Amino acid sequence: MNEHKYVALDVDSANIVAGVYDSKGKAVMESHIRTERKTIEQFFRGLSGRLHVTFEEGTQSAWLYEIIRPLAYEVIVCDPRRNKLLQSGSKNDRIDKGKLARLLRLRELHQVYKGEQSTAGLKHLVHAYERLSTDETRTKNRIKALYRGRGVRCSGRGVTRRVSKRSG
């Protein structure tokens, strides 16, 4: 069976409310699953047809994308601030997933790029480098503040530069 199914997920740290809809927008099933890799994989392996999946960007979206991507035909991580239909009306899990599924089916979601696994390592290294650079600057500024607090003049890089060892 090659029927298209649209799966909308409302994700929080402990649970996922999943709604599965057919190509006409009719609800096929609703499920509450734990936010655990094994449970998520079992849920998606139990579905048939071409699965189009969407959920809003959040702290777990990259992790969730990596789990679902091999199990679905299409995965869209959407930007909740740019989807106007999601901002109007009542807010609860059932309504949110229904609106998400409708926007997915109508191809009106604003997608947020989620990189493939191959770039994840590079992203982590870049973020680590940025944090180290920020920490280094903060530490240098604290050292200079200590000197100034003791009445020692300290301007420029002279205070925090490396001192080379003299060979004797």
N, C-alpha and C positions, 0 to 999 in steps of 0.2 A: 504494500500500500504506500503510495507516494503522496499522500495527503499532507498539505501544509498545516502545521499547528503553530500557534502563537502562545509563547509562555512568558508571562510577566511575573517577576519576582519582587516582593517587598521584603528587603533584607534588614535584619538587625543582628546584633552580636550573638544572640542565642538561637533565634528561629528565623525561618524563611516562610513566608506565605506565598505559595505558588498558585497561579491560575493558568489553566490551559484552555485555549479557545480554538475553535475551528476557523476556517477561512471566511465564514460569514459573520464571525464575532460572537457566536453562541458559546457559552461556557460549557466545556466538556468535563472538567473536573477542577476541584480546588483541593490543595493539600498543604498541610503544615509540616515542615521538615526542620530538623535541627541543622544548625550552621556548622556542619562537619563534613569533611571531604567524602568519606565513605557513604554517608546518607545521601548527599547531593548526587554522587555518581550513580547510586542505586535508583534514585528517582528518575534521572534522565535516561538510564538504560531501560527503564520500564515503559517509556513512551515510544510510540511508533510514528512514522511519517517524517517529513522534513520539519525540523524544529527551528523556529525563529525565536530567539530568547532575548529578553531585555530586563534590565534592572538599573536603578539609579546609581550614579557614582557615589562612593563613600569610602570609608577606611578599608573595607574588605573587598572592594570592587576588582582590584588587580588580581588578588588571590582567587576570587570567584571566577573571573574571566579565564584564568589558566585552567581551572577545573572543568568548566563547561565547554570551552572552545572545541576540544576534540570530540565532544558528544553531540554537538548541534550543527545544523546547517549554517546558521548565522547567529552571532552574539553581538548585541548592541548595548554598550554601556552609555547611558544617556545623562545629559546634564540637567538636573532637576530645575535649575534656575531659568533655563531657556525654553522649557516646555510649559506654555501658558495654561493648557488644559489641566495640568496637575495642580496649579496654584489656585484654581477657582473651585468653589464648592466645599463640601465637607471633606475631612481628612480622616481616613482610617485604612487599615490594611486592605480590606475588600474593595473599597472604592479606588484606592491608589493602584492596585494591580489591574483592575478593570480599565482604568484610564490609560495606564501604560500599554496594555495589550491593544487597545483601540488605536493609539498613536502608532504602535509598531505595525499593526496590520495596514494602516493607512500610509505608512512610510513617512510620518511626520515627526519623528524623534530627532533631536539634535544630539548627534553622537559625540562622545568623548573618546579620543584615541587611547587605546591601551596597547602598548607595545608587545611584541612577541617575546617569548622567554629569552631569546638570544641577546636582547638589549638590556635585560633586567640587571645583569651583573655590572654592565657599564654604568647604568643609572645609579646603582648603589655606590659605586666607586666615586662618581662625580659628587653625589650628595655627601659622602664621607669627606672628600677633599674640601668641599665648601664649609663643612662644619669645622674641620681642622683649621682652615684659614681664619674663620671667624673667631675661634677659640684663641688662636695665636694673637690676633689683633687685640682681643679683649684682655689677654694676659699682659701684653706689652703696655696697654693703657693703664692697667692697675699698678704695674711696677712704676710707671712714670708718676702716677698719682701719689704713690707712697713717697717717692723722692720729693715731689713738690710739697707734700705735707710736712716734710722734715727740713724744708727750706733749701733743698738742693736743686739747682737749675738743671733742667733736662729737656732739651729740645732736639728735634730731629731723631735720627736713628742711632746716634752715638751711645745712648744708654743701653740699648738692647742688642747691639751688634755682637757678633761672635768675636772673641779675642783669640788670635792665633798664638800658638805656643812658640816660644823662641827656641831655636836649637842652639845648644851651647857647645 
